Amino acid sequence: MYADQTAVLGPLSTFAEPHAYDLCEEHAERLSAPRGWEVVRLAREHVPPGPSDDDLLALANAVREAGRPIAAPLAAPRPVPDERGARETGRRGHLRVLTTD
């Protein structure tokens, strides 16, 4: 509100708006306005966000993927122990399942 000579501090924006900036808590507390300007601080209780739809879908997909049977490769290589004695017993993408004897 440049014409009103007012700086308003409140919760983070949910959309992009010209002349509006998101500040961390430390910088919002230290903000000073030009001489003659009024600073309005909108206090709002912090409510931690719950899981979003994306979080729930990612969790459901991970559970679904974990429940699928693993297709056996045509010629399974024999597991070779590494320097710690751990052997690879399975693979899912870039993740490996290791066992130790």
C-alpha positions, 0 to 999 in steps of 0.5 A: 500500500505505497500510496497509503504509506502502510506496510502490512505484515501477515501470513505468507501469500498464497499467490503472486502479487506485485509489491508483496514479498514473503519474509522469514520470521526473523526478518519479518520481526526486524522489518522497519518501514520508512519514516512516516509509514505505518507498520501493521502486523497481522497476528495469526496463530500458526496452525501446522498444515496437515497432509496434502493430497499429494502427500497422501497420493505418494504414500498410497503409491508407495504402499501399492508399489511395495505390495506388487510381486517382484518379477524374477530376472531371467538369470539372477546373478549370485549375490556377492558379499561386499567388504562388510559381508553384506549381500544384495538379495533384491533390488527395486529401482535404485534401492538395494536390499542387503542382508548380512550373515 
